[in-house]
Amino acid sequence: MTATTVLRSEHDHILAMIACLTSACKVAEKVDGFDAETFRAGLDFIRNYADAWHHAKEEDLLFPALEAAGMPRQGGPIAVMLSEHELGRTYVGQIAKNLEAATNGDKSALQIVLRFTLAYADLLTQHIQKENNILFNMADQILSPEEQARLQKEYKTVVPTNANAKPVEYYEGIVAELCERWSVNF
Protein backbone atom coordinates (compact mmCIF):
# COMPACT_ATOMS: atom_id res chain seq x y z
CA MET A 1 0.00 0.00 0.00
CA THR A 2 1.21 3.49 -0.82
CA ALA A 3 0.48 6.86 0.76
CA THR A 4 -1.72 7.69 -2.21
CA THR A 5 -3.66 4.43 -1.79
CA VAL A 6 -4.61 5.59 1.71
CA LEU A 7 -5.91 8.90 0.31
CA ARG A 8 -7.80 7.14 -2.50
CA SER A 9 -9.55 4.97 0.10
CA GLU A 10 -10.59 8.08 2.03
CA HIS A 11 -11.87 9.54 -1.24
CA ASP A 12 -14.27 6.59 -1.48
CA HIS A 13 -15.87 7.65 1.83
CA ILE A 14 -16.05 11.28 0.71
CA LEU A 15 -17.66 10.34 -2.60
CA ALA A 16 -20.19 8.16 -0.79
CA MET A 17 -21.14 11.06 1.50
CA ILE A 18 -21.43 13.35 -1.52
CA ALA A 19 -23.79 10.84 -3.16
CA CYS A 20 -25.93 10.77 -0.01
CA LEU A 21 -26.09 14.56 0.17
CA THR A 22 -26.92 14.78 -3.53
CA SER A 23 -29.81 12.34 -3.01
CA ALA A 24 -31.00 14.36 -0.01
CA CYS A 25 -30.91 17.53 -2.13
CA LYS A 26 -32.99 15.94 -4.88
CA VAL A 27 -35.63 14.83 -2.40
CA ALA A 28 -35.69 18.25 -0.73
CA GLU A 29 -36.12 19.96 -4.11
CA LYS A 30 -38.91 17.71 -5.35
CA VAL A 31 -41.07 16.76 -2.41
CA ASP A 32 -40.33 19.38 0.20
CA GLY A 33 -38.65 16.67 2.27
CA PHE A 34 -35.66 18.44 3.79
CA ASP A 35 -33.83 15.94 6.01
CA ALA A 36 -31.95 18.29 8.31
CA GLU A 37 -30.27 15.42 10.13
CA THR A 38 -28.60 14.21 6.93
CA PHE A 39 -27.32 17.71 6.23
CA ARG A 40 -26.06 18.15 9.80
CA ALA A 41 -24.24 14.82 9.63
CA GLY A 42 -22.91 15.69 6.18
CA LEU A 43 -21.64 19.08 7.33
CA ASP A 44 -19.91 17.51 10.34
CA PHE A 45 -18.37 14.86 8.07
CA ILE A 46 -17.16 17.41 5.51
CA ARG A 47 -15.65 19.71 8.10
CA ASN A 48 -13.94 17.03 10.14
CA TYR A 49 -13.32 13.98 7.96
CA ALA A 50 -12.93 15.51 4.51
CA ASP A 51 -11.30 18.81 5.45
CA ALA A 52 -9.66 18.75 8.88
CA TRP A 53 -8.45 15.17 8.51
CA HIS A 54 -8.15 14.20 4.82
CA HIS A 55 -7.25 17.59 3.33
CA ALA A 56 -4.80 18.15 6.18
CA LYS A 57 -2.92 15.03 5.09
CA GLU A 58 -2.71 16.38 1.57
CA GLU A 59 -1.88 20.00 2.46
CA ASP A 60 0.48 19.39 5.36
CA LEU A 61 2.18 16.17 4.25
CA LEU A 62 1.69 15.04 0.64
CA PHE A 63 1.92 18.41 -1.11
CA PRO A 64 5.12 19.46 0.72
CA ALA A 65 6.63 16.06 -0.12
CA LEU A 66 5.75 16.59 -3.78
CA GLU A 67 7.31 20.05 -3.66
CA ALA A 68 10.47 18.63 -2.13
CA ALA A 69 10.56 16.10 -4.97
CA GLY A 70 10.43 18.93 -7.53
CA MET A 71 6.76 19.57 -8.23
CA PRO A 72 6.09 23.33 -8.17
CA ARG A 73 3.56 24.66 -5.69
CA GLN A 74 2.52 27.55 -7.93
CA GLY A 75 1.06 27.14 -11.39
CA GLY A 76 0.73 23.36 -11.30
CA PRO A 77 -1.46 20.60 -9.90
CA ILE A 78 -0.73 21.49 -6.26
CA ALA A 79 -1.92 25.06 -6.80
CA VAL A 80 -5.13 23.79 -8.41
CA MET A 81 -5.81 21.37 -5.56
CA LEU A 82 -5.20 24.04 -2.91
CA SER A 83 -7.46 26.47 -4.74
CA GLU A 84 -10.23 23.88 -4.93
CA HIS A 85 -9.85 23.06 -1.22
CA GLU A 86 -10.39 26.76 -0.45
CA LEU A 87 -13.38 27.00 -2.79
CA GLY A 88 -14.89 23.96 -1.08
CA ARG A 89 -14.44 25.63 2.30
CA THR A 90 -16.29 28.67 0.97
CA TYR A 91 -19.19 26.46 -0.14
CA VAL A 92 -19.23 24.66 3.21
CA GLY A 93 -19.27 28.03 4.99
CA GLN A 94 -22.45 28.98 3.11
CA ILE A 95 -24.06 25.66 3.98
CA ALA A 96 -23.19 26.10 7.66
CA LYS A 97 -24.34 29.70 7.70
CA ASN A 98 -27.79 28.78 6.36
CA LEU A 99 -28.45 25.29 7.69
CA GLU A 100 -30.22 26.24 10.92
CA ALA A 101 -32.51 28.73 9.18
CA ALA A 102 -33.29 26.10 6.52
CA THR A 103 -34.08 23.61 9.27
CA ASN A 104 -36.49 26.15 10.77
CA GLY A 105 -38.39 26.49 7.49
CA ASP A 106 -36.69 29.47 5.82
CA LYS A 107 -37.16 28.68 2.11
CA SER A 108 -34.47 31.12 0.99
CA ALA A 109 -31.93 29.56 3.35
CA LEU A 110 -32.97 26.11 2.16
CA GLN A 111 -32.28 27.10 -1.44
CA ILE A 112 -28.84 28.35 -0.43
CA VAL A 113 -28.08 25.10 1.43
CA LEU A 114 -29.18 23.01 -1.55
CA ARG A 115 -27.33 25.14 -4.10
CA PHE A 116 -24.05 25.11 -2.19
CA THR A 117 -24.34 21.43 -1.28
CA LEU A 118 -24.74 20.55 -4.96
CA ALA A 119 -21.91 22.92 -5.90
CA TYR A 120 -19.68 21.31 -3.28
CA ALA A 121 -20.65 17.84 -4.52
CA ASP A 122 -19.79 18.79 -8.10
CA LEU A 123 -16.52 20.45 -7.09
CA LEU A 124 -15.33 17.56 -4.91
CA THR A 125 -16.35 14.90 -7.42
CA GLN A 126 -14.22 16.57 -10.11
CA HIS A 127 -11.47 17.37 -7.60
CA ILE A 128 -11.21 13.75 -6.47
CA GLN A 129 -11.11 12.56 -10.09
CA LYS A 130 -8.14 14.88 -10.71
CA GLU A 131 -6.34 13.74 -7.59
CA ASN A 132 -6.98 10.03 -8.12
CA ASN A 133 -6.24 9.97 -11.84
CA ILE A 134 -3.58 12.66 -12.27
CA LEU A 135 -1.95 13.99 -9.11
CA PHE A 136 -1.67 10.70 -7.24
CA ASN A 137 -0.30 8.94 -10.32
CA MET A 138 2.33 11.67 -10.57
CA ALA A 139 3.07 11.27 -6.85
CA ASP A 140 3.52 7.53 -7.29
CA GLN A 141 6.07 8.25 -10.02
CA ILE A 142 8.16 10.84 -8.18
CA LEU A 143 7.98 9.74 -4.54
CA SER A 144 10.33 6.96 -3.50
CA PRO A 145 8.99 3.91 -1.67
CA GLU A 146 10.72 5.24 1.46
CA GLU A 147 8.97 8.60 1.13
CA GLN A 148 5.63 6.85 0.58
CA ALA A 149 6.21 4.81 3.75
CA ARG A 150 7.16 7.94 5.71
CA LEU A 151 3.98 9.69 4.58
CA GLN A 152 1.82 6.73 5.55
CA LYS A 153 3.36 6.75 9.01
CA GLU A 154 2.83 10.50 9.38
CA TYR A 155 -0.78 10.25 8.17
CA LYS A 156 -1.50 8.35 11.38
CA THR A 157 -0.56 11.42 13.42
CA VAL A 158 -3.06 13.74 11.71
CA VAL A 159 -5.97 14.54 13.99
CA PRO A 160 -8.80 17.00 13.28
CA THR A 161 -8.24 20.12 15.38
CA ASN A 162 -11.94 20.92 15.81
CA ALA A 163 -12.88 20.28 19.42
CA ASN A 164 -16.18 18.73 18.25
CA ALA A 165 -14.49 16.21 15.96
CA LYS A 166 -15.11 12.54 16.60
CA PRO A 167 -12.88 9.54 15.76
CA VAL A 168 -12.46 8.59 12.11
CA GLU A 169 -14.41 5.38 12.67
CA TYR A 170 -17.43 7.44 13.71
CA TYR A 171 -17.40 9.31 10.39
CA GLU A 172 -16.96 6.13 8.39
CA GLY A 173 -19.93 4.68 10.28
CA ILE A 174 -22.02 7.76 9.46
CA VAL A 175 -21.23 7.26 5.78
CA ALA A 176 -22.40 3.64 5.95
CA GLU A 177 -25.55 4.66 7.83
CA LEU A 178 -26.44 7.43 5.37
CA CYS A 179 -25.68 5.20 2.38
CA GLU A 180 -28.24 2.76 3.71
CA ARG A 181 -30.79 5.54 4.35
CA TRP A 182 -30.33 7.07 0.89
CA SER A 183 -29.83 3.76 -1.01
CA VAL A 184 -26.30 4.66 -2.08
CA ASN A 185 -24.03 1.76 -3.05
CA PHE A 186 -20.78 1.96 -1.13
Contacts in CASP RR format, 6 or more apart in sequence:
PFRMAT RR
TARGET T0000
AUTHOR 0000-0000-0000
METHOD contacts of the structure
MODEL  1
MTATTVLRSEHDHILAMIACLTSACKVAEKVDGFDAETFRAGLDFIRNYA
DAWHHAKEEDLLFPALEAAGMPRQGGPIAVMLSEHELGRTYVGQIAKNLE
AATNGDKSALQIVLRFTLAYADLLTQHIQKENNILFNMADQILSPEEQAR
LQKEYKTVVPTNANAKPVEYYEGIVAELCERWSVNF
1 152 0 8 1.000
2 140 0 8 1.000
2 148 0 8 1.000
2 152 0 8 1.000
3 61 0 8 1.000
3 62 0 8 1.000
3 139 0 8 1.000
3 143 0 8 1.000
3 147 0 8 1.000
3 148 0 8 1.000
3 149 0 8 1.000
3 151 0 8 1.000
3 152 0 8 1.000
3 155 0 8 1.000
4 62 0 8 1.000
4 136 0 8 1.000
4 139 0 8 1.000
4 140 0 8 1.000
4 148 0 8 1.000
6 57 0 8 1.000
6 152 0 8 1.000
6 155 0 8 1.000
7 54 0 8 1.000
7 57 0 8 1.000
7 58 0 8 1.000
7 62 0 8 1.000
7 131 0 8 1.000
7 136 0 8 1.000
8 132 0 8 1.000
8 136 0 8 1.000
10 49 0 8 1.000
10 53 0 8 1.000
10 54 0 8 1.000
10 57 0 8 1.000
11 54 0 8 1.000
11 128 0 8 1.000
11 131 0 8 1.000
11 132 0 8 1.000
12 186 0 8 1.000
13 49 0 8 1.000
13 171 0 8 1.000
13 172 0 8 1.000
13 175 0 8 1.000
14 49 0 8 1.000
14 50 0 8 1.000
14 54 0 8 1.000
14 124 0 8 1.000
14 128 0 8 1.000
15 124 0 8 1.000
15 125 0 8 1.000
15 128 0 8 1.000
16 175 0 8 1.000
16 178 0 8 1.000
16 179 0 8 1.000
16 184 0 8 1.000
16 186 0 8 1.000
17 42 0 8 1.000
17 45 0 8 1.000
17 46 0 8 1.000
17 49 0 8 1.000
17 50 0 8 1.000
17 174 0 8 1.000
17 175 0 8 1.000
17 178 0 8 1.000
18 120 0 8 1.000
18 121 0 8 1.000
18 124 0 8 1.000
18 125 0 8 1.000
19 179 0 8 1.000
19 182 0 8 1.000
19 184 0 8 1.000
19 186 0 8 1.000
20 38 0 8 1.000
20 42 0 8 1.000
20 175 0 8 1.000
20 178 0 8 1.000
20 179 0 8 1.000
20 181 0 8 1.000
20 182 0 8 1.000
20 184 0 8 1.000
21 38 0 8 1.000
21 39 0 8 1.000
21 42 0 8 1.000
21 117 0 8 1.000
21 120 0 8 1.000
21 121 0 8 1.000
22 117 0 8 1.000
22 118 0 8 1.000
22 121 0 8 1.000
23 182 0 8 1.000
23 183 0 8 1.000
23 184 0 8 1.000
24 35 0 8 1.000
24 38 0 8 1.000
24 39 0 8 1.000
24 117 0 8 1.000
24 182 0 8 1.000
25 114 0 8 1.000
25 117 0 8 1.000
25 118 0 8 1.000
25 121 0 8 1.000
27 33 0 8 1.000
27 35 0 8 1.000
28 34 0 8 1.000
28 35 0 8 1.000
28 110 0 8 1.000
28 114 0 8 1.000
29 114 0 8 1.000
34 102 0 8 1.000
34 103 0 8 1.000
34 105 0 8 1.000
34 110 0 8 1.000
36 99 0 8 1.000
36 102 0 8 1.000
36 103 0 8 1.000
38 178 0 8 1.000
38 181 0 8 1.000
38 182 0 8 1.000
39 95 0 8 1.000
39 99 0 8 1.000
39 102 0 8 1.000
39 103 0 8 1.000
39 113 0 8 1.000
39 117 0 8 1.000
40 99 0 8 1.000
41 174 0 8 1.000
41 178 0 8 1.000
42 174 0 8 1.000
42 178 0 8 1.000
43 92 0 8 1.000
43 95 0 8 1.000
43 96 0 8 1.000
43 99 0 8 1.000
44 164 0 8 1.000
44 166 0 8 1.000
44 171 0 8 1.000
44 174 0 8 1.000
45 171 0 8 1.000
45 174 0 8 1.000
45 175 0 8 1.000
46 92 0 8 1.000
46 120 0 8 1.000
47 92 0 8 1.000
47 96 0 8 1.000
47 162 0 8 1.000
48 160 0 8 1.000
48 162 0 8 1.000
48 164 0 8 1.000
48 165 0 8 1.000
48 166 0 8 1.000
48 171 0 8 1.000
49 160 0 8 1.000
49 168 0 8 1.000
49 171 0 8 1.000
49 172 0 8 1.000
50 124 0 8 1.000
51 85 0 8 1.000
51 89 0 8 1.000
51 92 0 8 1.000
52 160 0 8 1.000
52 161 0 8 1.000
52 162 0 8 1.000
52 165 0 8 1.000
53 158 0 8 1.000
53 159 0 8 1.000
53 160 0 8 1.000
53 165 0 8 1.000
53 168 0 8 1.000
53 171 0 8 1.000
55 85 0 8 1.000
56 158 0 8 1.000
56 160 0 8 1.000
57 155 0 8 1.000
57 158 0 8 1.000
58 81 0 8 1.000
58 85 0 8 1.000
58 131 0 8 1.000
59 82 0 8 1.000
59 85 0 8 1.000
60 158 0 8 1.000
61 151 0 8 1.000
61 154 0 8 1.000
61 155 0 8 1.000
61 158 0 8 1.000
62 139 0 8 1.000
62 151 0 8 1.000
63 73 0 8 1.000
63 78 0 8 1.000
63 81 0 8 1.000
63 82 0 8 1.000
65 139 0 8 1.000
65 143 0 8 1.000
65 147 0 8 1.000
65 150 0 8 1.000
65 151 0 8 1.000
66 78 0 8 1.000
66 138 0 8 1.000
66 139 0 8 1.000
66 142 0 8 1.000
66 143 0 8 1.000
67 73 0 8 1.000
67 78 0 8 1.000
69 142 0 8 1.000
69 143 0 8 1.000
69 147 0 8 1.000
70 142 0 8 1.000
71 77 0 8 1.000
71 78 0 8 1.000
71 138 0 8 1.000
71 142 0 8 1.000
72 78 0 8 1.000
72 79 0 8 1.000
73 79 0 8 1.000
73 82 0 8 1.000
77 130 0 8 1.000
77 134 0 8 1.000
77 135 0 8 1.000
77 138 0 8 1.000
78 135 0 8 1.000
80 130 0 8 1.000
81 127 0 8 1.000
81 130 0 8 1.000
81 131 0 8 1.000
81 135 0 8 1.000
84 123 0 8 1.000
84 127 0 8 1.000
87 123 0 8 1.000
88 120 0 8 1.000
88 123 0 8 1.000
88 124 0 8 1.000
91 116 0 8 1.000
91 117 0 8 1.000
91 119 0 8 1.000
91 120 0 8 1.000
91 123 0 8 1.000
92 116 0 8 1.000
92 120 0 8 1.000
93 116 0 8 1.000
94 112 0 8 1.000
94 113 0 8 1.000
94 116 0 8 1.000
95 112 0 8 1.000
95 113 0 8 1.000
95 116 0 8 1.000
95 117 0 8 1.000
95 120 0 8 1.000
97 112 0 8 1.000
98 106 0 8 1.000
98 109 0 8 1.000
98 110 0 8 1.000
98 112 0 8 1.000
98 113 0 8 1.000
98 116 0 8 1.000
99 109 0 8 1.000
99 113 0 8 1.000
101 108 0 8 1.000
101 109 0 8 1.000
102 109 0 8 1.000
102 110 0 8 1.000
102 112 0 8 1.000
102 113 0 8 1.000
140 148 0 8 1.000
143 151 0 8 1.000
159 165 0 8 1.000
175 186 0 8 1.000
176 186 0 8 1.000
178 184 0 8 1.000
179 185 0 8 1.000
179 186 0 8 1.000
END
